[in-house]
Amino acid sequence: MEDLTPLTNLQQSSEGAPRKKKMSERQPLLLQSDASDYEGSRGSAVRPVRSSPPDNTLVNVHSEDSLAVHAAASGSGDDEQGSLDKSGYNPTHHRTLEHPTSNFDTLVHLLKGNIGTGILAMPDAFKNAGLYVGLVGTMIMGAICTHCMHMLVNCSHELCRRLQKPSLDFSEVAYSSFETGPIGLRRYSSLARRIITTFLFITQIGFCCVYFLFVALNLKDVIDHYYVINYRIYLVLLLMPMIVLNLVRNLKYLTPVSLIASILTVVGLAITFSYMLHDLPDVHTVKPFASWATLPLYFGTAIYAFEGIGVVLPLENNMRTPEDFSGPTGVLNTGMVIVACLYTSVGFFGYLKYGDAVKGSITLNLPQGDTLSQLVKIMMAVAIFLSYTLQFYVPVNIVEPFVCSHFDTQRGKNMAATLLRIILVTFTFLLATCIPNLGAIISLVGAVSSSALALIAPPIIEIFTFYNVGYGRYKWMLWKDIAIMVFGLCGFVFGTWVSLLDIFKKHTD
């Protein structure tokens, strides 16, 4: 699961004035905060701007009256307990939003953040699980991932009240949970923030690698009907246009690109559904359960598809009515039910239609000689090609400030930023060249990075966040978090191992 239009921080700062962070449509709040982000004096509360019309812009909001995290974490026992009880502070009343989003806008962003190339790989996931195991497993996986998203939002709210900050991003929530958690582990708070940021970087680089390979394989499948060429030739032909497109630094020029990619994706999915639902065979023609050996591959692909946890906090932070985000009928549950139904439907009917012959992307199973199916493959290839730029903006936005900080002149910074983009695009190109197995690389990215962010990090954050508050009767929250964390760790270990074996096996063959 990956987002087609990632949320991106646009930082603007001026000397002598507080720094205000802005972000584009859907990029997760990835930039690390310095220790100074948590320091400051308390001032008057700023009410959110409610009169502004909804927009696609998200704002990473940090008020001037934020308390330092370490100040909340230190002090005597009474002071610490007092810092943990900030029930009178409402973070949503201290958010200054230039363009708050409506519930519908947030729902659309949530859907776009979860639906991408992962949905096209779900039939391959069902092949590795079996028809009925995949059906039940996908619904269970969707429920667990949605619960972990709720956990992250609840921890963010708790820490915002405790620290009297209007909002926190993913890495800041991890940092703050350690900083206010067990005393012996507070020294690892900066490490926790770096780990989250690192996995976010790995996830997005993995997405870019999948996108590169997806475009090449779909173009190859179309042209192979007329002339057979090695897939590496397509990757080489794509490299230069990809580099040129990714030299664009201003996101406002990428807005039309995002719109075109979204339209092509919706149309392509609709036509693909029509092919899958035509002449469906009997359910007895496919396996109800595949094998224990291939089940980890299913886990990796499924968690890759569901991994939209990076967009959750930016969306909730920018809502006009954030209280509508959670809850039984809130925006999050509504969006994730739609996502789970789409994934289950594509996986179920795609595997039922093509059986064990299903490929890493369902588009590769469409008839080669059919004009409409060839058009679908070209449309999806163009959509993913254009979406690469928006996905690529995320890892660049993480690494670029660090690289540019080593140069003093503006000319040096610009040259370093340009060279960095060329190197990263070329790196994803080399990865795609070395690993031609689309299904295996999707499973590997899901098992390594998506499981860490979606299933392992949220339980750890919740355990540390509520360490001084309590875990409820019989410590049910603690046992629940441990169970989810063990599930995620098992998927991480076995999914990574089996995916690597699958990659090396097919590469050797």
KEDO-880380 format. One record per residue (C-alpha): residue in three letters; x, y, z. Coordinates in steps of 0.2 Angstrom, whole numbers, padded with zeros to 4 digits, always signed. Layout:
ALAXYZ ...
END
This chain:
MET+0000+0000+0000 GLU+0007+0015-0004 ASP+0001+0032-0008 LEU+0001+0039-0025 THR+0003+0057-0019 PRO+0013+0057-0004 LEU+0012+0071+0009 THR+0027+0082+0009 ASN+0033+0095+0022 LEU+0037+0112+0014 GLN+0047+0121+0027 GLN+0048+0139+0027 SER+0058+0149+0040 SER+0063+0166+0043 GLU+0076+0173+0055 GLY+0068+0181+0071 ALA+0051+0173+0068 PRO+0044+0156+0073 ARG+0046+0143+0059 LYS+0030+0137+0051 LYS+0029+0121+0042 LYS+0018+0117+0027 MET+0016+0101+0018 SER+0008+0097+0002 GLU-0007+0085-0002 ARG-0002+0069+0006 GLN+0016+0067+0012 PRO+0018+0060+0029 LEU+0027+0072+0042 LEU+0044+0064+0039 LEU+0056+0078+0043 GLN+0064+0075+0060 SER+0062+0088+0073 ASP+0077+0095+0082 ALA+0077+0096+0101 SER+0073+0114+0099 ASP+0056+0109+0092 TYR+0051+0103+0109 GLU+0057+0119+0118 GLY+0049+0135+0121 SER+0039+0146+0133 ARG+0020+0145+0136 GLY+0010+0158+0129 SER-0008+0162+0124 ALA-0018+0148+0115 VAL-0021+0150+0097 ARG-0038+0145+0090 PRO-0038+0136+0074 VAL-0043+0145+0058 ARG-0060+0138+0054 SER-0065+0150+0041 SER-0053+0145+0027 PRO-0060+0134+0014 PRO-0054+0116+0013 ASP-0039+0113+0002 ASN-0027+0099-0002 THR-0014+0107+0008 LEU-0009+0100+0025 VAL+0000+0110+0038 ASN+0012+0103+0051 VAL+0006+0113+0065 HIS+0017+0117+0080 SER+0012+0131+0092 GLU+0023+0144+0100 ASP+0017+0138+0117 SER+0024+0120+0116 LEU+0032+0113+0131 ALA+0049+0104+0130 VAL+0048+0085+0130 HIS+0062+0083+0142 ALA+0054+0095+0154 ALA+0038+0084+0155 ALA+0049+0069+0157 SER+0060+0076+0171 GLY+0057+0082+0189 SER+0050+0074+0205 GLY+0037+0061+0205 ASP+0023+0073+0209 ASP+0028+0084+0195 GLU+0030+0070+0183 GLN+0013+0063+0187 GLY+0006+0081+0185 SER+0013+0082+0168 LEU+0005+0066+0163 ASP-0012+0073+0167 LYS-0016+0087+0155 SER-0034+0083+0153 GLY-0038+0102+0152 TYR-0028+0104+0137 ASN-0036+0101+0120 PRO-0023+0100+0106 THR-0036+0104+0092 HIS-0039+0121+0100 HIS-0021+0126+0098 ARG-0019+0121+0079 THR-0016+0135+0067 LEU-0023+0128+0050 GLU-0022+0138+0035 HIS-0033+0126+0025 PRO-0042+0114+0036 THR-0049+0099+0027 SER-0067+0093+0028 ASN-0072+0075+0032 PHE-0074+0071+0014 ASP-0057+0078+0009 THR-0049+0068+0022 LEU-0058+0052+0017 VAL-0052+0055-0001 HIS-0034+0057+0004 LEU-0035+0042+0015 LEU-0041+0031+0001 LYS-0028+0038-0011 GLY-0014+0035+0003 ASN-0019+0017+0004 ILE-0023+0012-0014 GLY-0009+0010-0026 THR+0002-0004-0034 GLY-0002-0015-0019 ILE-0020-0018-0024 LEU-0014-0025-0041 ALA-0003-0037-0032 MET-0017-0044-0021 PRO-0021-0059-0032 ASP-0003-0064-0031 ALA-0005-0063-0012 PHE-0021-0074-0013 LYS-0011-0087-0023 ASN+0002-0088-0009 ALA-0012-0090+0004 GLY-0026-0099-0004 LEU-0043-0093-0009 TYR-0052-0094+0008 VAL-0036-0091+0019 GLY-0033-0076+0009 LEU-0051-0070+0010 VAL-0051-0072+0029 GLY-0033-0066+0032 THR-0035-0050+0022 MET-0050-0045+0032 ILE-0040-0049+0048 MET-0025-0040+0042 GLY-0036-0025+0038 ALA-0043-0025+0055 ILE-0026-0026+0064 CYS-0019-0012+0053 THR-0034-0001+0056 HIS-0032-0004+0075 CYS-0014+0000+0074 MET-0018+0017+0066 HIS-0031+0020+0080 MET-0017+0016+0092 LEU-0005+0029+0084 VAL-0018+0043+0084 ASN-0023+0039+0102 CYS-0005+0040+0108 SER-0003+0056+0098 HIS-0018+0064+0107 GLU-0011+0058+0124 LEU+0006+0064+0121 CYS+0000+0081+0114 ARG-0011+0084+0130 ARG+0004+0078+0141 LEU+0016+0090+0133 GLN+0004+0103+0128 LYS+0008+0102+0110 PRO-0005+0105+0096 SER+0001+0090+0085 LEU+0015+0077+0083 ASP+0021+0067+0068 PHE+0025+0049+0067 SER+0044+0051+0072 GLU+0039+0064+0086 VAL+0027+0052+0093 ALA+0040+0039+0095 TYR+0052+0051+0102 SER+0040+0058+0115 SER+0034+0041+0120 PHE+0051+0035+0125 GLU+0055+0052+0132 THR+0040+0051+0144 GLY+0041+0032+0147 PRO+0052+0021+0158 ILE+0066+0031+0165 GLY+0079+0019+0160 LEU+0074+0019+0142 ARG+0073+0038+0139 ARG+0090+0040+0133 TYR+0085+0030+0118 SER+0071+0042+0112 SER+0082+0050+0099 LEU+0086+0033+0092 ALA+0068+0028+0091 ARG+0065+0044+0081 ARG+0079+0040+0069 ILE+0073+0022+0067 ILE+0055+0027+0062 THR+0063+0040+0050 THR+0074+0026+0043 PHE+0060+0014+0040 LEU+0050+0028+0032 PHE+0064+0031+0020 ILE+0067+0012+0016 THR+0048+0010+0013 GLN+0047+0025+0000 ILE+0063+0019-0008 GLY+0055+0002-0009 PHE+0040+0009-0017 CYS+0050+0018-0030 CYS+0059+0002-0035 VAL+0042-0007-0037 TYR+0036+0007-0047 PHE+0051+0007-0059 LEU+0049-0012-0061 PHE+0030-0011-0063 VAL+0031+0002-0077 ALA+0045-0008-0087 LEU+0036-0025-0085 ASN+0019-0018-0091 LEU+0027-0009-0106 LYS+0036-0025-0110 ASP+0020-0035-0109 VAL+0012-0024-0122 ILE+0027-0023-0134 ASP+0031-0042-0133 HIS+0015-0045-0143 TYR+0024-0037-0158 TYR+0043-0038-0153 VAL+0051-0047-0138 ILE+0064-0036-0129 ASN+0073-0039-0112 TYR+0065-0030-0098 ARG+0081-0022-0094 ILE+0081-0012-0110 TYR+0064-0004-0104 LEU+0072+0000-0088 VAL+0087+0009-0096 LEU+0075+0018-0108 LEU+0065+0024-0093 LEU+0080+0030-0083 MET+0084+0047-0091 PRO+0065+0052-0092 MET+0064+0047-0074 ILE+0079+0057-0069 VAL+0073+0073-0078 LEU+0056+0072-0071 ASN+0063+0070-0053 LEU+0073+0086-0054 VAL+0057+0096-0052 ARG+0058+0102-0034 ASN+0042+0113-0033 LEU+0027+0102-0029 LYS+0015+0114-0036 TYR+0021+0109-0053 LEU+0017+0091-0049 THR-0001+0094-0044 PRO-0007+0091-0062 VAL+0004+0075-0063 SER-0005+0069-0047 LEU-0022+0072-0055 ILE-0018+0063-0071 ALA-0011+0048-0062 SER-0026+0047-0051 ILE-0038+0047-0066 LEU-0028+0034-0075 THR-0028+0023-0060 VAL-0047+0024-0057 VAL-0051+0020-0075 GLY-0038+0006-0076 LEU-0044-0002-0061 ALA-0062-0002-0067 ILE-0058-0010-0084 THR-0047-0023-0075 PHE-0062-0027-0064 SER-0072-0030-0079 TYR-0059-0043-0086 MET-0058-0052-0069 LEU-0077-0054-0067 HIS-0080-0060-0085 ASP-0082-0079-0086 LEU-0077-0083-0068 PRO-0073-0102-0065 ASP-0079-0112-0051 VAL-0071-0110-0033 HIS-0066-0128-0033 THR-0053-0124-0047 VAL-0041-0115-0035 LYS-0034-0120-0018 PRO-0043-0115-0002 PHE-0026-0116+0007 ALA-0009-0115-0002 SER+0005-0120+0009 TRP+0014-0115+0025 ALA+0029-0112+0015 THR+0021-0098+0004 LEU+0011-0090+0018 PRO+0025-0078+0023 LEU+0024-0071+0005 TYR+0006-0068+0007 PHE+0009-0058+0023 GLY+0022-0047+0015 THR+0011-0043+0000 ALA-0004-0040+0011 ILE+0005-0028+0023 TYR+0013-0019+0009 ALA-0004-0016+0002 PHE-0012-0010+0019 GLU+0003+0001+0024 GLY-0005+0018+0024 ILE+0000+0022+0042 GLY+0011+0036+0037 VAL-0003+0047+0031 VAL-0014+0045+0046 LEU-0007+0058+0058 PRO-0005+0072+0044 LEU-0023+0069+0039 GLU-0030+0070+0057 ASN-0019+0085+0061 ASN-0026+0095+0047 MET-0045+0091+0049 ARG-0057+0105+0052 THR-0066+0093+0064 PRO-0053+0080+0070 GLU-0065+0073+0082 ASP-0074+0065+0067 PHE-0058+0055+0062 SER-0059+0041+0075 GLY-0074+0033+0082 PRO-0085+0018+0076 THR-0091+0028+0061 GLY-0077+0040+0059 VAL-0067+0044+0044 LEU-0053+0031+0048 ASN-0065+0016+0050 THR-0075+0021+0034 GLY-0060+0023+0023 MET-0051+0007+0029 VAL-0067-0003+0027 ILE-0068+0003+0009 VAL-0050-0001+0006 ALA-0051-0018+0014 CYS-0066-0022+0003 LEU-0057-0017-0013 TYR-0042-0027-0008 THR-0052-0042-0004 SER-0062-0041-0020 VAL-0047-0039-0031 GLY-0037-0053-0023 PHE-0052-0065-0022 PHE-0058-0063-0040 GLY-0041-0061-0048 TYR-0035-0077-0040 LEU-0051-0086-0044 LYS-0050-0080-0062 TYR-0032-0084-0066 GLY-0028-0097-0053 ASP-0009-0101-0050 ALA-0005-0092-0066 VAL-0008-0075-0058 LYS+0007-0064-0059 GLY+0014-0050-0048 SER+0002-0037-0055 ILE-0015-0043-0061 THR-0013-0031-0076 LEU+0001-0043-0083 ASN-0013-0057-0084 LEU-0024-0047-0095 PRO-0025-0054-0113 GLN-0010-0048-0123 GLY-0019-0047-0140 ASP-0034-0037-0134 THR-0033-0019-0138 LEU-0043-0013-0122 SER-0031-0024-0111 GLN-0016-0016-0119 LEU-0023+0001-0116 VAL-0026-0003-0098 LYS-0007-0008-0096 ILE-0001+0007-0104 MET-0013+0018-0094 MET-0007+0010-0077 ALA+0011+0011-0083 VAL+0009+0030-0086 ALA+0000+0032-0070 ILE+0013+0024-0060 PHE+0027+0032-0070 LEU+0020+0049-0065 SER+0017+0044-0047 TYR+0035+0039-0045 THR+0040+0057-0044 LEU+0028+0060-0029 GLN+0034+0045-0020 PHE+0052+0050-0023 TYR+0049+0067-0015 VAL+0048+0058+0002 PRO+0065+0050+0004 VAL+0073+0065-0004 ASN+0065+0077+0008 ILE+0072+0066+0022 VAL+0090+0065+0016 GLU+0092+0082+0006 PRO+0093+0094+0022 PHE+0107+0083+0029 VAL+0117+0083+0013 CYS+0115+0101+0010 SER+0120+0106+0027 HIS+0138+0101+0022 PHE+0139+0115+0010 ASP+0140+0134+0013 THR+0135+0142-0003 GLN+0118+0141-0011 ARG+0126+0136-0027 GLY+0134+0121-0018 LYS+0118+0116-0010 ASN+0109+0116-0027 MET+0122+0106-0035 ALA+0122+0094-0020 ALA+0103+0092-0021 THR+0103+0089-0039 LEU+0117+0076-0038 LEU+0107+0067-0023 ARG+0091+0066-0034 ILE+0101+0058-0048 ILE+0110+0046-0037 LEU+0094+0040-0028 VAL+0084+0038-0045 THR+0099+0028-0051 PHE+0099+0017-0035 THR+0081+0012-0037 PHE+0085+0009-0056 LEU+0099-0003-0051 LEU+0088-0012-0038 ALA+0074-0015-0051 THR+0087-0021-0063 CYS+0094-0034-0050 ILE+0077-0040-0045 PRO+0065-0043-0059 ASN+0053-0053-0049 LEU+0039-0040-0045 GLY+0029-0051-0033 ALA+0044-0055-0023 ILE+0050-0038-0021 ILE+0033-0031-0016 SER+0033-0045-0003 LEU+0050-0040+0003 VAL+0047-0022+0005 GLY+0031-0026+0014 ALA+0039-0038+0026 VAL+0054-0027+0030 SER+0048-0010+0031 SER+0029-0010+0031 SER+0028-0023+0045 ALA+0039-0012+0056 LEU+0029+0004+0053 ALA+0012-0004+0053 LEU+0013-0018+0066 ILE+0028-0017+0077 ALA+0031+0002+0080 PRO+0013+0006+0086 PRO+0012-0007+0100 ILE+0029-0001+0106 ILE+0024+0017+0106 GLU+0007+0013+0115 ILE+0016+0003+0129 PHE+0028+0017+0132 THR+0015+0031+0131 PHE+0004+0023+0144 TYR+0018+0016+0155 ASN+0014+0029+0169 VAL-0004+0029+0166 GLY-0009+0011+0167 TYR-0014-0003+0154 GLY-0032-0006+0161 ARG-0039-0021+0170 TYR-0029-0036+0170 LYS-0016-0026+0159 TRP-0026-0030+0144 MET-0018-0016+0134 LEU-0001-0023+0137 TRP-0005-0041+0132 LYS-0014-0035+0117 ASP+0001-0024+0111 ILE+0013-0039+0114 ALA+0002-0050+0104 ILE+0002-0038+0089 MET+0020-0035+0091 VAL+0024-0053+0091 PHE+0013-0056+0075 GLY+0022-0041+0067 LEU+0040-0048+0072 CYS+0035-0065+0065 GLY+0029-0058+0049 PHE+0045-0047+0048 VAL+0057-0062+0051 PHE+0049-0076+0041 GLY+0042-0064+0027 THR+0059-0057+0024 TRP+0067-0074+0024 VAL+0055-0082+0012 SER+0055-0067+0001 LEU+0074-0067-0001 LEU+0074-0085-0004 ASP+0061-0083-0018 ILE+0071-0069-0026 PHE+0087-0078-0026 LYS+0079-0094-0032 LYS+0070-0086-0047 HIS+0086-0076-0051 THR+0096-0092-0051 ASP+0083-0100-0062 
END
